[in-house]
């Protein structure tokens, strides 16, 4: 075995073992972060030497590493190396990697590419008889940016149905998208119930990142329902879970404080905080998720 083959096998083993969702995610991110460039090279090596399924498995196991740090371009390079060489035989790993690239494309604002990757993921999942939940979640996410909230809710509910009987973690993404689509459709009371259900699920699973996400969403929802004190509590708890190394996460912390400031009538402070948040996002080349973009738009309207 050559050195390159041995290195690719080592990294494939790490990808198979990695758990980037749930209570162990932070430790795995820290462990794998120094390996990012080598992981991309390993995917390229495997795909280029006739091991397309191994390359897809590697990408499926670790693409969230780049999402966690908002280094989206690097994650898409990994997925392209794994997915765009050879015939692309259907497999569960390929469906998962296609979904992952769809998420990363969504974060870039590349709607057509995200739609295409998730459609491919759905076709592959169906071809191999796998559950279709993640591909449906991906398509629901694309519909969210398109502003088609009935489709968001329909696809997310369909994805939830696909997770019946699976591990509880499989229901996280469908529930989150259902809550987001319900909120942006204007049904704040039902959305509050769905977000509270999602928060409790993620607390049980020990997924601190998603706990922080749903605290953030509940805070904004309560601001719109006129419950400033409740929103403050949600935002304060979310602040303790933020990752300062993640520019998206850091920017959302600034956004939350800006929203509180404008409701309190401190327009100058709100404008400064919003400006800082936007600068962080622009520097990282990040396009806001639609629910967060809605809150930025609402804040800008309040600022005139």
C-alpha positions, 0 to 999 in steps of 0.5 A, a space after each residue: 500500500 502506498 503512502 497516499 492509499 494509507 492516508 486515504 484509508 486513515 481519513 476514511 476511517 475517521 469519517 466513518 467514526 465521526 459524529 458531527 451531530 449531537 453531544 459529541 459534535 464539538 469534540 469531533 469538530 476540534 479533532 477533524 479541523 486540522 484534517 480539512 485539507 487532507 480530507 478533501 485530498 483523500 476524497 479526490 484520491 479515492 474518487 480518482 482511483 475507482 473508489 467512488 463509493 468510498 469517496 462518497 462515504 467520506 464526504 457524507 461523514 464529514 461535510 458538516 465540519 465545514 458547515 460548523 465553521 461557515 467555511 462553505 466553499 471548502 465543504 463544497 470542494 470536498 463534495 465536488 471531489 467525491 461526487 463529480 467523478 465517475 458514473 455515480 452509482 447510487 448508494 446511501 452514502 451518495 444520497 447523504 453526500 448530495 444532501 450535504 452539498 445541497 445544504 452547503 449550496 443553500 448557505 451560499 445562496 446558490 438556489 439552483 445548485 441546492 435544488 439540483 443536489 437535493 433532487 439528485 439525493 431524492 432520486 438516489 435515495 429512492 433508487 436504493 430504497 433508503 428513507 427520503 427524509 433528508 432529501 425532502 428536508 433539503 427541498 423544503 429548505 430551498 422552498 423556504 428561500 423561494 418564499 413558498 411556505 405551503 410547500 415548505 410545510 408540506 415537504 417538511 411534514 412528509 419528511 417527518 413521516 419518513 422518520 417514524 420508527 427511526 432514531 429521534 435525531 432523524 426528526 430534528 431537521 424536518 421539525 425545524 423546517 416545519 417550524 420555520 415554514 409555519 413562522 414565516 407563513 405568519 402562524 406564530 402561535 403554531 410556530 411557537 409550539 413547534 419550536 418549543 417541541 424542537 427545543 425540547 427534542 434537541 435538549 434531550 439529544 444533547 445537541 447544543 448547537 441546535 438548542 442555540 438555534 431554536 432559542 434564537 428563533 424563539 427569541 425573535 418569535 416572542 419579539 413579534 408576539 410582543 413578549 420582550 421579557 421572554 425574548 430577552 431570556 431566550 436570547 440570553 440563554 442562546 448567547 451562552 451557547 454561541 461559537 465565537 469562531 463561527 461567523 454566522 453564529 457570531 453575527 446572529 448574536 449581534 442581530 439578537 441584541 440589535 433586535 432588542 435595542 430597536 424594540 427598546 427605542 435605542 435606534 443608534 445602538 441597533 444600527 451599529 449592531 446590525 452593521 457589525 453583523 452584516 460585516 461578519 457575514 459579508 467577510 465570510 461570504 455567507 448568505 443569510 438563511 431565509 428566517 434570519 433574513 426576514 428578521 434583518 428585513 424587519 429590523 431595517 424597516 424599524 430603523 427606517 
